[in-house]
Amino acid sequence: MTNQISISQFCIIIVLTTGIKNLVQIVPLILASAGRDAWISVIVGYLLILPFLFIWTFANKKLVGISIFDWIEMNYSKVFRQIVVLLFVAFLLVEGFTTVMETTSWTNNTYLIHTPKLVVALAVLGSSLYISYGKLKVVAICGGVLIPFVIVLQIFVAIGTIKDSNYLLLLPILIENRWLDVFQGALFVFASMAEIIILLMMLQHQIIKKVTFKHLFFLSFVIFIVTIVPVIDTIAIFGAEEALRIKYPVFLIWRILGIGEYFNHLDFLSIYQWLAGTFIRLALILYLITNAFNMKKPLIIQMLICIFYLFLIIAPISDMQIFSFLQHYYYLSYSIFAVAVTILLFLLIKLKNRMSASDR
């Protein structure tokens, strides 16, 4: 089985990893920052990412069929390559930990209240590890099996809660909050969409065809829809004030959904959505970390990473500390990292082109 994936499979991976992360992690952060105007933050964040999609489209033309890390080593130095790899891996490790922590915390606080976090984390990490040490193709195939149900469920909950929504609660705009609050919320949207570029940087040499701007635009637009719909629904259903106090708004939206008079409390369906995204996201992160270092025996390193995560899970780290870390530090640094890497790669390619032209 080849280790290359198609563009459609890449899109599936992005929607499951980034899209589901936005549903469960980014939405509460946007609401906490911008309140009633959170939906404006989503629009601003989407518009901010578009110029960087243009920049990456140019850069990607020079990297067809070759890893970004290999290109840096071939054209500059091995030391520079290792520095870039370490930066990418550092962010991936944090992403993996926050994903495991959020999932175990949500599980422990909602439907498996008496189950130890360690048991939940072990099950989540074990299932992700099972497919991550193989080929990227395996991760993509698993994503292709999971995503149809995720999409159907998301459409179902969006349509099914219309009757419970009061969209006048989205107004008035920019009365309770300032533009600064809106831009702070937009930062989280921008960072989540910048993940598309970061993942593409690490995967583009394993995609059969070249990813063009229209593919990136389509992906970012899908992530935009996946993000803005639950933000609007949360405010329209619960109100801006109550939305700020909800830790898992998407889960509560599912809880109020019903079919007719007798079928209520369909929130168990959200479990499938959340765990499907977590499963693929963790598998991809484990794969990318070992793939970045070109490890011949990735399973051992991936097992050590999972053990490291398990130790962090039982450490005295509260949910509020994780939320504060994400809100004030992580996504700001991730945005800076994504912008810096995109611009740096653009400049490195331009410099290499000029050097090649002067040598002729």
Phi, psi and chi 1 to 4 in degrees:
 res  aa     phi    psi   chi1   chi2   chi3   chi4
   1 MET       -  125.5 -178.4 -174.7  -66.9      -
   2 THR   -66.3  153.7  177.7      -      -      -
   3 ASN   -97.3   17.4 -156.1   26.9      -      -
   4 GLN  -100.2  153.8  -72.5 -171.2  -52.0      -
   5 ILE  -124.6  160.7   59.3  175.2      -      -
   6 SER   -85.3  169.9   64.6      -      -      -
   7 ILE   -63.5  -39.4  -67.5  178.3      -      -
   8 SER   -63.2  -38.2   60.4      -      -      -
   9 GLN   -68.1  -36.9  -72.5  175.0  -38.1      -
  10 PHE   -62.0  -42.7  170.6   73.5      -      -
  11 CYS   -62.5  -39.7  -67.2      -      -      -
  12 ILE   -61.7  -44.6  -72.0  171.0      -      -
  13 ILE   -61.3  -43.8  -70.0  174.2      -      -
  14 ILE   -64.8  -45.0  -66.2  -63.3      -      -
  15 VAL   -62.5  -40.8  171.3      -      -      -
  16 LEU   -71.5  -39.7  -84.7  174.7      -      -
  17 THR   -80.0  -58.3   56.1      -      -      -
  18 THR   -75.5  -41.6  -56.2      -      -      -
  19 GLY   -63.2  -47.9      -      -      -      -
  20 ILE   -68.3  -34.9  -61.2  -59.0      -      -
  21 LYS   -61.2  -40.1 -178.4 -169.2   77.8  168.8
  22 ASN   -62.7  -39.9  -78.4   21.2      -      -
  23 LEU   -60.0  -42.8  -81.0  175.2      -      -
  24 VAL  -102.2  -21.3  -59.0      -      -      -
  25 GLN  -116.0  -41.9 -167.2  176.7   90.8      -
  26 ILE   -79.2  -39.2  -61.6  -63.7      -      -
  27 VAL   -55.9  -48.1  168.8      -      -      -
  28 PRO   -62.0  -34.2  -22.4   33.8      -      -
  29 LEU   -67.9  -41.6  -68.8  169.9      -      -
  30 ILE   -64.3  -44.3  -55.5  170.2      -      -
  31 LEU   -63.1  -38.7  -70.2  167.5      -      -
  32 ALA   -67.1  -29.1      -      -      -      -
  33 SER   -86.7  -44.8  -62.4      -      -      -
  34 ALA  -112.8   -6.9      -      -      -      -
  35 GLY    57.2 -127.0      -      -      -      -
  36 ARG   -62.2  -24.6 -166.5 -175.4  -54.5  -86.7
  37 ASP   -94.5   15.9  -58.5  -51.7      -      -
  38 ALA   -59.7  -34.5      -      -      -      -
  39 TRP   -66.6  -29.3   60.1  -82.0      -      -
  40 ILE   -68.9  -36.5  -56.6  176.8      -      -
  41 SER   -58.7  -39.2  -66.3      -      -      -
  42 VAL   -63.7  -42.2 -178.5      -      -      -
  43 ILE   -64.7  -45.0  -63.2  173.1      -      -
  44 VAL   -63.7  -43.8  172.9      -      -      -
  45 GLY   -61.8  -38.4      -      -      -      -
  46 TYR   -64.8  -43.4  173.3   67.5      -      -
  47 LEU   -66.4  -32.9  -65.3  176.6      -      -
  48 LEU   -68.8  -29.4  -71.7  175.1      -      -
  49 ILE   -79.0  -22.1 -162.0   62.4      -      -
  50 LEU   -58.8  -43.5  -66.3  179.9      -      -
  51 PRO   -59.7  -34.9  -22.7   33.4      -      -
  52 PHE   -74.1  -25.3  -66.8   94.6      -      -
  53 LEU   -66.6  -37.6  -62.0 -177.3      -      -
  54 PHE   -62.6  -46.3  -85.8  112.1      -      -
  55 ILE   -61.4  -44.8  -65.1  174.5      -      -
  56 TRP   -68.2  -33.6  172.0 -112.5      -      -
  57 THR   -58.8  -41.7  -58.8      -      -      -
  58 PHE   -65.1  -46.1  168.6   81.9      -      -
  59 ALA   -63.7  -37.4      -      -      -      -
  60 ASN   -66.5  -23.2 -167.2   40.5      -      -
  61 LYS   -62.8  -27.5  -67.6  178.4 -179.1  178.3
  62 LYS   -92.3   -2.7  -52.2  -64.1  179.9 -179.7
  63 LEU  -119.4   20.0  -63.0  173.7      -      -
  64 VAL   -65.3  124.5  176.2      -      -      -
  65 GLY    81.9    3.4      -      -      -      -
  66 ILE  -135.6  141.1 -176.2  171.2      -      -
  67 SER   -66.3  143.8  164.1      -      -      -
  68 ILE   -59.7  -35.3  178.5  177.8      -      -
  69 PHE   -70.6  -41.0  -54.5  126.8      -      -
  70 ASP   -65.0  -38.2  -67.7  -19.0      -      -
  71 TRP   -63.3  -42.2 -176.2   87.9      -      -
  72 ILE   -63.6  -41.1  -69.8  173.9      -      -
  73 GLU   -66.7  -41.2 -178.5  177.3   -9.2      -
  74 MET   -67.8  -36.1  -70.7  169.4   53.3      -
  75 ASN  -100.5  -16.3  -67.1  -80.5      -      -
  76 TYR  -129.4  -89.0  -69.2   92.5      -      -
  77 SER  -157.5  160.0   70.5      -      -      -
  78 LYS   -69.0  -36.0 -171.4  173.0 -177.3  178.5
  79 VAL   -63.4  -43.5  174.5      -      -      -
  80 PHE   -61.5  -41.2 -171.4   25.8      -      -
  81 ARG   -58.5  -47.5  170.5 -151.7  166.0  102.3
  82 GLN   -64.3  -35.6  -66.9  -58.1  106.4      -
  83 ILE   -63.5  -46.1  -66.9  173.1      -      -
  84 VAL   -63.8  -43.0  174.3      -      -      -
  85 VAL   -59.5  -45.0  167.9      -      -      -
  86 LEU   -62.5  -38.4  -72.6  173.0      -      -
  87 LEU   -64.3  -45.5  -73.8  172.5      -      -
  88 PHE   -61.7  -46.0  -87.1   79.5      -      -
  89 VAL   -65.3  -37.2  168.6      -      -      -
  90 ALA   -59.0  -45.1      -      -      -      -
  91 PHE   -68.9  -36.3  -81.6   97.0      -      -
  92 LEU   -63.9  -40.2  -73.5  173.3      -      -
  93 LEU   -62.3  -42.5  -75.2  171.0      -      -
  94 VAL   -66.1  -42.1  176.4      -      -      -
  95 GLU   -59.1  -43.6  -80.2  -75.0  -11.0      -
  96 GLY   -63.2  -43.7      -      -      -      -
  97 PHE   -64.6  -46.6  166.1   65.1      -      -
  98 THR   -63.7  -33.9   56.2      -      -      -
  99 THR   -65.1  -47.1  -60.2      -      -      -
 100 VAL   -64.0  -43.8  176.6      -      -      -
 101 MET   -63.8  -46.3 -170.8   70.1  176.4      -
 102 GLU   -63.0  -42.7  -74.0  -82.7    0.2      -
 103 THR   -66.2  -46.4  -56.9      -      -      -
 104 THR   -66.7  -38.9   53.7      -      -      -
 105 SER   -64.8  -45.8  176.9      -      -      -
 106 TRP   -62.2  -44.0  166.1   69.0      -      -
 107 THR   -61.3  -43.7  -58.9      -      -      -
 108 ASN   -70.1  -26.5 -162.7 -116.1      -      -
 109 ASN   -94.4   -9.5  -68.8  -29.9      -      -
 110 THR  -118.6  -72.5   52.3      -      -      -
 111 TYR  -112.4   -9.7   62.4   95.0      -      -
 112 LEU  -128.2   65.1  -69.6  179.8      -      -
 113 ILE   -64.2  -36.5  -60.5  174.1      -      -
 114 HIS   -97.0    5.1  -59.1  -66.0      -      -
 115 THR   -89.6  127.4  -56.1      -      -      -
 116 PRO   -59.0  143.8  -22.8   32.5      -      -
 117 LYS   -58.4  -35.4  -76.6 -172.9  175.9 -178.3
 118 LEU   -61.9  -38.1 -170.9   61.9      -      -
 119 VAL   -67.0  -43.6  174.7      -      -      -
 120 VAL   -62.9  -46.7  177.1      -      -      -
 121 ALA   -62.3  -39.4      -      -      -      -
 122 LEU   -63.2  -40.5 -169.7   60.7      -      -
 123 ALA   -66.8  -43.4      -      -      -      -
 124 VAL   -65.8  -48.0  171.5      -      -      -
 125 LEU   -67.8  -37.6  -72.2  168.6      -      -
 126 GLY   -63.4  -43.2      -      -      -      -
 127 SER   -67.5  -37.1   58.5      -      -      -
 128 SER   -70.6  -40.0  -61.1      -      -      -
 129 LEU   -63.1  -32.0 -180.0   65.0      -      -
 130 TYR   -58.5  -35.7 -179.3   73.1      -      -
 131 ILE  -103.7  -15.5   64.7  169.3      -      -
 132 SER   -75.7  -27.4   64.7      -      -      -
 133 TYR   -80.5   -7.6   76.7   89.9      -      -
 134 GLY   -85.6 -132.1      -      -      -      -
 135 LYS  -104.6  155.7  -64.8 -178.8  179.2  -67.4
 136 LEU   -58.2  -32.7  179.1   63.3      -      -
 137 LYS   -58.3  -36.5 -171.4   83.2  170.7  179.5
 138 VAL   -64.8  -43.3  177.0      -      -      -
 139 VAL   -60.8  -42.5  178.5      -      -      -
 140 ALA   -65.5  -40.9      -      -      -      -
 141 ILE   -65.5  -43.1  -68.5  173.0      -      -
 142 CYS   -61.3  -40.5  -70.2      -      -      -
 143 GLY   -63.3  -38.8      -      -      -      -
 144 GLY   -64.7  -31.5      -      -      -      -
 145 VAL   -73.9  -36.9  173.1      -      -      -
 146 LEU   -81.1  -36.1  -66.0  170.9      -      -
 147 ILE   -66.5  -32.5 -161.8  169.2      -      -
 148 PRO   -58.0  -41.7  -24.4   35.3      -      -
 149 PHE   -69.4  -35.7  -57.8   99.6      -      -
 150 VAL   -62.0  -45.1  171.4      -      -      -
 151 ILE   -65.4  -45.3  -66.1  173.6      -      -
 152 VAL   -61.3  -43.2  169.1      -      -      -
 153 LEU   -65.4  -38.1  -71.0  176.1      -      -
 154 GLN   -67.4  -40.5 -167.4   56.9   35.5      -
 155 ILE   -65.6  -40.3  -65.5  173.0      -      -
 156 PHE   -60.9  -46.7  172.2   58.9      -      -
 157 VAL   -71.3  -34.2   70.9      -      -      -
 158 ALA   -65.7  -42.5      -      -      -      -
 159 ILE   -76.4  -39.0  -63.9  175.1      -      -
 160 GLY   -68.1  -21.9      -      -      -      -
 161 THR  -100.0    5.5   52.9      -      -      -
 162 ILE   -59.8  -40.5  -69.2  177.0      -      -
 163 LYS   -65.4  -21.5   66.5 -177.9 -172.2  -44.8
 164 ASP   -96.9    3.3  -59.5  -62.3      -      -
 165 SER  -103.1  140.2  -57.2      -      -      -
 166 ASN  -119.3   97.3  178.0   10.7      -      -
 167 TYR   -73.8   -7.8  -64.4  103.5      -      -
 168 LEU   -69.0  -17.1  -68.4  176.7      -      -
 169 LEU   -70.3  -11.6  -66.3  175.7      -      -
 170 LEU   -75.4  -12.9  -61.7  172.5      -      -
 171 LEU  -111.4  157.2  -55.4  172.6      -      -
 172 PRO   -79.7  159.9   30.8  -35.3      -      -
 173 ILE   -97.3  145.4   63.2  173.0      -      -
 174 LEU    54.4   36.4  -63.9  174.0      -      -
 175 ILE  -104.5  -46.2  -62.5  -63.1      -      -
 176 GLU   -84.0  -21.5  -58.8  167.4   -3.1      -
 177 ASN  -128.6  162.3  -55.5  -77.4      -      -
 178 ARG  -100.8  168.7  -57.5  165.8  -63.2  167.1
 179 TRP   -60.5  -31.1  -88.3  110.0      -      -
 180 LEU   -60.6  -39.9 -178.5   61.9      -      -
 181 ASP   -66.5  -39.1  -58.6  -42.5      -      -
 182 VAL   -63.1  -43.8  171.0      -      -      -
 183 PHE   -69.1  -31.2  -82.2  108.1      -      -
 184 GLN   -64.7  -41.7 -175.6  178.1   -8.2      -
 185 GLY   -65.9  -36.7      -      -      -      -
 186 ALA   -64.2  -28.2      -      -      -      -
 187 LEU   -59.6  -40.3  175.7   68.5      -      -
 188 PHE   -67.5  -39.0  -58.0  122.8      -      -
 189 VAL   -65.4  -45.1 -179.2      -      -      -
 190 PHE   -59.1  -45.8  175.8   84.8      -      -
 191 ALA   -62.7  -40.4      -      -      -      -
 192 SER   -67.7  -37.7   67.6      -      -      -
 193 MET   -75.4  -29.3  -68.7 -167.2  177.2      -
 194 ALA   -63.9  -21.2      -      -      -      -
 195 GLU   -61.7  -28.5 -172.0  175.5   76.0      -
 196 ILE   -59.2  -44.9  -61.2  173.8      -      -
 197 ILE   -66.9  -44.1  -61.1  176.1      -      -
 198 ILE   -62.5  -45.3  -63.0  -60.2      -      -
 199 LEU   -66.9  -36.4  -67.6  178.3      -      -
 200 LEU   -66.0  -37.8 -179.8   56.1      -      -
 201 MET   -56.5  -38.7  -73.8 -177.7 -177.2      -
 202 MET   -85.9  -16.0  -57.4 -171.7   75.1      -
 203 LEU  -115.8  -11.7  -69.5  173.1      -      -
 204 GLN   -58.8  -30.2   54.3   84.0   28.1      -
 205 HIS   -75.3   -9.2   63.1  -69.8      -      -
 206 GLN  -107.7    8.5  -67.0 -179.7  -93.4      -
 207 ILE   -98.9  130.1  -58.1  174.4      -      -
 208 ILE   -59.2  -46.4  -64.0  173.4      -      -
 209 LYS  -110.3  161.4  -66.9 -176.0  178.7 -179.9
 210 LYS   -69.3  133.5 -177.4  176.2   66.2  175.4
 211 VAL   -82.7  121.7  177.7      -      -      -
 212 THR  -100.4  177.6   62.8      -      -      -
 213 PHE   -62.5  -37.8  176.4   77.0      -      -
 214 LYS   -63.9  -32.9   67.6  178.8 -178.8 -179.4
 215 HIS   -67.5  -44.5  -62.8  126.6      -      -
 216 LEU   -65.7  -39.2  -64.6  178.7      -      -
 217 PHE   -64.0  -43.3 -178.5   83.9      -      -
 218 PHE   -61.5  -45.9  167.7   76.3      -      -
 219 LEU   -61.6  -47.7  -93.7  178.0      -      -
 220 SER   -63.5  -35.3   61.7      -      -      -
 221 PHE   -68.3  -38.7 -176.1   73.7      -      -
 222 VAL   -62.8  -44.7  170.5      -      -      -
 223 ILE   -63.0  -37.3  -58.6  -58.3      -      -
 224 PHE   -59.7  -47.2  165.8   74.4      -      -
 225 ILE   -64.3  -44.0  -64.0  -62.2      -      -
 226 VAL   -61.6  -28.8  167.9      -      -      -
 227 THR   -87.3  -45.4  -51.8      -      -      -
 228 ILE   -73.7  -31.3 -162.0  169.2      -      -
 229 VAL   -63.3  -50.9  169.6      -      -      -
 230 PRO   -66.7  -29.6   19.8  -31.0      -      -
 231 VAL   -63.4  -48.8  167.6      -      -      -
 232 ILE   -63.3  -43.9  -69.2  174.9      -      -
 233 ASP   -63.2  -40.7  -74.7  -12.2      -      -
 234 THR   -61.9  -45.6  -58.4      -      -      -
 235 ILE   -68.4  -42.0  -61.7  171.8      -      -
 236 ALA   -70.3  -27.1      -      -      -      -
 237 ILE   -90.7  -47.0  -67.7  171.4      -      -
 238 PHE  -101.4  -17.6  -57.4  107.7      -      -
 239 GLY    90.3  154.3      -      -      -      -
 240 ALA   -64.0  -40.1      -      -      -      -
 241 GLU   -67.6  -46.2  -65.8   77.5   13.9      -
 242 GLU   -68.8  -33.9 -173.5   63.3   26.0      -
 243 ALA   -60.0  -32.4      -      -      -      -
 244 LEU   -68.2  -22.1  -63.8  176.6      -      -
 245 ARG   -97.4    0.0  -65.8 -169.9  -76.5  -92.2
 246 ILE   -95.3  123.1  -59.5  174.2      -      -
 247 LYS   -80.6  -36.0 -179.9  169.1  175.5   55.1
 248 TYR  -123.0   74.0  -52.4  113.4      -      -
 249 PRO   -61.8  -38.1   19.8  -31.0      -      -
 250 VAL   -65.2  -37.5  175.9      -      -      -
 251 PHE   -64.9  -40.7 -177.1   72.1      -      -
 252 LEU   -70.2  -31.3  -74.5 -173.1      -      -
 253 ILE   -61.4  -42.9  -70.3  174.2      -      -
 254 TRP   -62.6  -34.8  -90.2  102.7      -      -
 255 ARG   -65.7  -31.6  180.0  160.4  -73.1 -179.1
 256 ILE   -85.4   -7.6   69.2  169.5      -      -
 257 LEU   -75.0  138.9 -178.6   64.2      -      -
 258 GLY  -145.0  160.7      -      -      -      -
 259 ILE  -119.6  107.5  -56.5  176.0      -      -
 260 GLY    67.2 -148.8      -      -      -      -
 261 GLU   -93.1  -23.3 -172.7  176.8  -10.9      -
 262 TYR  -110.4  -20.6  -58.9  103.2      -      -
 263 PHE  -102.3  100.6  -66.4   94.0      -      -
 264 ASN  -126.7  175.8  -63.0  -48.9      -      -
 265 HIS    54.8   59.8  -58.8  -66.3      -      -
 266 LEU   -89.4   19.3  -58.8  176.8      -      -
 267 ASP   -65.0  -16.3   45.1  -70.8      -      -
 268 PHE   -63.0  -23.3   68.5   92.5      -      -
 269 LEU   -69.2  -26.9  -66.1  172.7      -      -
 270 SER   -68.2  -22.5   68.5      -      -      -
 271 ILE   -62.3  -41.7  -61.4  172.5      -      -
 272 TYR   -61.0  -46.3  175.2   86.1      -      -
 273 GLN   -58.4  -51.6  -81.6 -171.4  -56.0      -
 274 TRP   -62.7  -48.9 -166.5  -40.8      -      -
 275 LEU   -70.6  -29.7  -67.4 -175.9      -      -
 276 ALA   -63.6  -46.1      -      -      -      -
 277 GLY   -65.5  -42.0      -      -      -      -
 278 THR   -63.3  -43.1  -61.9      -      -      -
 279 PHE   -57.9  -51.6  172.4   61.0      -      -
 280 ILE   -70.3  -39.5  -62.4  -61.0      -      -
 281 ARG   -62.6  -47.7 -176.4  172.2 -176.8   79.8
 282 LEU   -67.2  -39.6  -75.3  173.5      -      -
 283 ALA   -61.4  -42.3      -      -      -      -
 284 LEU   -65.7  -42.6 -179.0   65.3      -      -
 285 ILE   -62.6  -45.7  -72.7  172.5      -      -
 286 LEU   -62.5  -40.4  -68.3  171.7      -      -
 287 TYR   -64.5  -46.1  171.8   81.8      -      -
 288 LEU   -66.0  -36.9  -71.8  176.1      -      -
 289 ILE   -61.6  -49.2  -70.1  173.1      -      -
 290 THR   -73.6  -32.0   50.3      -      -      -
 291 ASN   -68.7  -32.7 -170.7   58.8      -      -
 292 ALA   -63.7  -31.4      -      -      -      -
 293 PHE   -94.3    3.4  -71.7  109.5      -      -
 294 ASN    54.4   45.7  -67.9  -34.2      -      -
 295 MET   -77.6  133.7  -66.3  177.6  177.9      -
 296 LYS   -80.5  -26.2  -65.0 -177.6  178.8  178.7
 297 LYS  -122.8   76.7  -63.8 -178.1  178.0 -179.5
 298 PRO   -69.7  -24.6   27.3  -34.7      -      -
 299 LEU   -59.3  -41.9 -179.5   59.4      -      -
 300 ILE   -63.7  -45.6  -64.2  175.1      -      -
 301 ILE   -65.4  -41.3  -58.5  -59.7      -      -
 302 GLN   -64.6  -36.9  -69.4  175.8   -8.4      -
 303 MET   -65.3  -39.6  -70.2  179.0   65.6      -
 304 LEU   -65.0  -39.0  -69.5  174.7      -      -
 305 ILE   -63.0  -43.0  -66.5  171.6      -      -
 306 CYS   -63.8  -40.5  -69.7      -      -      -
 307 ILE   -63.6  -39.7  -67.4  171.5      -      -
 308 PHE   -60.7  -43.3  173.4   64.9      -      -
 309 TYR   -61.8  -40.3  -75.1  157.7      -      -
 310 LEU   -63.6  -38.8  -68.8  175.4      -      -
 311 PHE   -64.4  -38.4  -83.5  111.8      -      -
 312 LEU   -68.0  -33.3  -70.3  177.6      -      -
 313 ILE   -62.9  -39.3  -70.4  -63.2      -      -
 314 ILE   -87.3   -3.1   60.6  177.0      -      -
 315 ALA   -71.2  155.9      -      -      -      -
 316 PRO   -76.8   67.5   28.0  -34.6      -      -
 317 ILE  -113.9  119.1  -56.1  173.9      -      -
 318 SER   -84.7  163.4   68.0      -      -      -
 319 ASP   -61.9  -38.8  -66.3  -14.9      -      -
 320 MET   -66.3  -34.1  -72.1  -53.4  -60.2      -
 321 GLN   -66.7  -41.0  -73.1  174.7  -43.7      -
 322 ILE   -64.3  -45.7  -66.4  -65.6      -      -
 323 PHE   -60.5  -44.0 -172.0   85.1      -      -
 324 SER   -65.1  -39.5  178.9      -      -      -
 325 PHE   -62.7  -45.2  167.5   70.5      -      -
 326 LEU   -65.8  -41.8  -66.0  173.5      -      -
 327 GLN   -69.9  -40.0 -174.6  178.2   29.8      -
 328 HIS  -104.1  -21.2  -63.0  110.7      -      -
 329 TYR  -125.9  -54.1  -57.9  104.9      -      -
 330 TYR   -64.2  -53.3  178.9   69.0      -      -
 331 TYR   -70.2  -27.4  -78.8  109.1      -      -
 332 LEU   -65.9  -47.8  174.2   60.6      -      -
 333 SER   -67.1  -34.0   59.5      -      -      -
 334 TYR   -66.7  -39.9 -168.7   90.0      -      -
 335 SER   -62.6  -45.6  -62.8      -      -      -
 336 ILE   -61.6  -43.0  -64.9  172.2      -      -
 337 PHE   -61.6  -46.7  169.8   71.6      -      -
 338 ALA   -63.4  -44.1      -      -      -      -
 339 VAL   -64.4  -45.7  171.0      -      -      -
 340 ALA   -63.3  -43.2      -      -      -      -
 341 VAL   -66.1  -42.4  167.7      -      -      -
 342 THR   -62.3  -48.1  -56.0      -      -      -
 343 ILE   -67.4  -40.8  -65.6  175.8      -      -
 344 LEU   -61.7  -45.2  176.4   62.6      -      -
 345 LEU   -63.0  -41.3 -176.2   61.1      -      -
 346 PHE   -58.0  -45.6  175.3   80.2      -      -
 347 LEU   -68.5  -38.6  -65.8  176.2      -      -
 348 LEU   -63.1  -40.0  -71.1  175.6      -      -
 349 ILE   -68.7  -42.4  -69.4  174.3      -      -
 350 LYS   -61.2  -43.1  -68.5  -74.1  -74.1 -175.5
 351 LEU   -63.4  -42.3  178.1   60.9      -      -
 352 LYS   -64.5  -39.0 -178.0   60.9 -179.2  177.1
 353 ASN   -63.6  -40.9  -70.1  -17.0      -      -
 354 ARG   -67.2  -39.8  -72.0 -174.0 -179.5 -179.1
 355 MET   -64.7  -39.5  -68.9  171.6   58.8      -
 356 SER   -67.8  -38.5  -60.5      -      -      -
 357 ALA   -67.0  -37.1      -      -      -      -
 358 SER   -74.1  -22.2   61.3      -      -      -
 359 ASP   -80.9  -12.9  -68.9  -20.8      -      -
 360 ARG   -77.1      -  -68.1  173.2 -174.8  170.9
